[in-house]
């Protein structure tokens, strides 16, 4: 994604990041109309810029982004709204940028998680859960399904990491 499509994508993702940050931090929800608008914008921008090939690249980005986040959702590490949001952002970025963006989002989420862990005073329980997840990856051990804490201060509003990580990725990896 280069030139005007990248500028349009960035111009769309900046206000989206602010709105998603507000909703995800305040309500721990990502409204579906924002996700749908993101998907449709990504599809339209890529189709206008690249014709049918651009539309296919957008749909491929959506599918790949959905698959990557769905794996995390299966293990209880990600909410359904986060999966849908990243899939919609995948349609904006296109398939070639989804995997690098995923890694930037994971790093951004890790930084956000570290701050959240310190702020909530949950260092010990977080390290214990992390150890249990690592042990669950070993052969013969069962992967634990972590429960969502009742105290929402101990959860990560991952929509923030997804939107800001996507912006960072667009700035870094845009040719």
C-alpha positions as CSV (number, residue, x, y, z in Angstrom):
1,X,0.0,0.0,0.0
2,X,1.7,3.2,-1.2
3,X,0.7,6.7,-2.1
4,X,-2.8,7.9,-1.7
5,X,-4.3,4.7,-0.4
6,X,-1.8,4.6,2.4
7,X,-2.6,8.3,3.3
8,X,-6.3,7.5,3.2
9,X,-5.8,4.5,5.4
10,X,-3.8,6.5,7.9
11,X,-6.4,9.3,7.8
12,X,-9.1,6.8,8.6
13,X,-7.1,4.8,11.2
14,X,-6.2,7.8,13.4
15,X,-9.7,8.8,14.4
16,X,-10.7,5.1,14.6
17,X,-7.9,4.6,17.1
18,X,-9.2,7.5,19.2
19,X,-12.8,6.3,19.2
20,X,-11.9,2.6,19.8
21,X,-9.6,3.7,22.6
22,X,-12.4,5.5,24.3
23,X,-15.0,2.7,23.9
24,X,-12.6,-0.1,24.8
25,X,-11.2,1.6,27.9
26,X,-14.5,3.0,29.1
27,X,-16.9,0.1,28.2
28,X,-14.6,-2.8,27.3
29,X,-16.6,-3.1,24.1
30,X,-15.8,-2.5,20.5
31,X,-19.0,-1.5,18.7
32,X,-19.8,-3.4,15.6
33,X,-20.7,-0.3,13.5
34,X,-17.1,0.9,13.9
35,X,-15.8,-2.6,12.8
36,X,-18.1,-2.7,9.8
37,X,-17.2,0.9,8.8
38,X,-13.5,-0.1,9.0
39,X,-14.0,-3.2,6.9
40,X,-16.0,-1.3,4.2
41,X,-13.6,1.5,4.1
42,X,-10.6,-0.9,3.6
43,X,-12.4,-2.7,0.9
44,X,-13.5,0.4,-0.9
45,X,-10.1,2.1,-0.7
46,X,-8.2,-1.0,-1.9
47,X,-10.7,-1.6,-4.7
48,X,-10.6,2.0,-5.9
49,X,-6.8,2.0,-5.8
50,X,-6.2,-1.5,-7.3
51,X,-9.4,-2.7,-8.9
52,X,-10.3,-6.3,-8.5
53,X,-6.8,-7.1,-7.4
54,X,-7.0,-4.5,-4.6
55,X,-10.3,-5.8,-3.5
56,X,-8.9,-9.4,-3.3
57,X,-5.9,-8.1,-1.4
58,X,-8.2,-6.4,1.0
59,X,-10.4,-9.6,1.5
60,X,-7.2,-11.7,1.9
61,X,-5.9,-9.3,4.5
62,X,-9.3,-9.5,6.4
63,X,-9.2,-13.4,6.3
64,X,-5.6,-13.6,7.4
65,X,-6.0,-11.1,10.2
66,X,-9.1,-13.0,11.4
67,X,-7.3,-16.3,11.4
68,X,-4.3,-14.9,13.4
69,X,-6.5,-13.4,16.1
70,X,-9.0,-16.2,16.2
71,X,-6.2,-18.5,17.3
72,X,-5.6,-16.3,20.3
73,X,-9.3,-16.1,20.9
74,X,-9.6,-19.9,21.1
75,X,-7.1,-19.9,24.0
76,X,-9.0,-17.1,25.7
77,X,-6.4,-14.5,25.2
78,X,-8.5,-12.3,23.0
79,X,-12.1,-11.2,22.9
80,X,-14.4,-11.6,19.9
81,X,-14.5,-7.8,19.3
82,X,-10.7,-7.7,19.1
83,X,-10.8,-10.5,16.5
84,X,-13.4,-8.7,14.4
85,X,-11.5,-5.3,14.7
86,X,-8.2,-6.8,13.6
87,X,-9.9,-8.5,10.7
88,X,-11.4,-5.2,9.6
89,X,-8.1,-3.5,9.9
90,X,-6.6,-6.3,7.8
91,X,-9.0,-5.2,5.0
92,X,-7.6,-1.7,5.3
93,X,-3.9,-2.8,5.3
94,X,-4.2,-5.6,2.8
95,X,-2.7,-9.1,3.0
96,X,1.0,-8.2,2.7
97,X,1.0,-6.0,5.8
98,X,-1.1,-8.3,8.1
99,X,1.7,-10.5,9.4
100,X,4.1,-7.6,10.2
101,X,1.2,-5.7,11.7
102,X,0.3,-8.7,13.8
103,X,3.8,-8.7,15.4
104,X,3.7,-4.9,16.0
105,X,0.2,-5.3,17.6
106,X,1.5,-8.1,19.8
107,X,4.4,-6.0,21.0
108,X,2.2,-3.0,21.5
109,X,-0.2,-5.2,23.5
110,X,2.7,-6.6,25.5
111,X,3.7,-3.1,26.5
112,X,0.1,-2.2,27.4
113,X,-0.2,-5.4,29.4
114,X,3.0,-4.7,31.3
115,X,1.6,-1.2,32.3
116,X,-1.8,-2.7,33.2
117,X,-0.1,-5.4,35.3
118,X,1.9,-2.9,37.2
119,X,-1.0,-0.5,37.6
120,X,-3.4,-3.2,38.9
121,X,-0.8,-4.7,41.2
122,X,-1.2,-8.1,39.6
123,X,2.4,-9.0,38.9
124,X,2.4,-12.3,40.8
125,X,-0.9,-13.6,39.3
126,X,0.1,-12.5,35.8
127,X,3.4,-14.3,36.0
128,X,1.7,-17.4,37.3
129,X,-0.8,-17.4,34.5
130,X,2.0,-16.8,32.0
131,X,3.9,-19.8,33.4
132,X,0.7,-21.9,33.2
133,X,0.3,-21.0,29.5
134,X,3.9,-21.9,28.8
135,X,3.6,-25.2,30.6
136,X,0.4,-25.9,28.7
137,X,2.4,-25.8,25.4
138,X,4.5,-28.8,26.5
139,X,3.6,-32.2,25.3
140,X,1.3,-34.1,27.7
141,X,0.2,-30.9,29.5
142,X,-3.2,-29.4,29.1
143,X,-3.6,-25.8,28.0
144,X,-5.4,-23.8,30.7
145,X,-8.4,-21.7,29.7
146,X,-8.0,-18.5,31.7
147,X,-11.0,-16.7,33.1
148,X,-11.7,-13.0,32.7
149,X,-11.1,-11.3,36.1
150,X,-14.1,-9.6,37.7
151,X,-11.9,-6.5,38.3
152,X,-11.8,-4.9,34.8
153,X,-8.6,-3.0,35.8
154,X,-6.8,-6.3,35.5
155,X,-7.8,-6.7,31.8
156,X,-6.2,-5.2,28.8
157,X,-8.3,-3.1,26.4
158,X,-6.7,-4.8,23.4
159,X,-8.5,-2.6,20.9
160,X,-6.1,0.1,21.9
161,X,-3.1,-2.1,21.1
162,X,-4.7,-3.2,17.8
163,X,-5.5,0.3,16.5
164,X,-2.2,2.0,17.6
165,X,-0.1,-1.0,16.6
166,X,-1.7,-0.9,13.2
167,X,-0.9,2.8,12.9
168,X,2.7,2.1,13.9
169,X,2.9,-0.7,11.4
170,X,1.5,1.5,8.6
171,X,4.2,4.0,9.4
172,X,7.0,1.5,9.5
173,X,6.2,-1.0,6.8
174,X,4.5,1.3,4.2
175,X,6.9,1.2,1.2
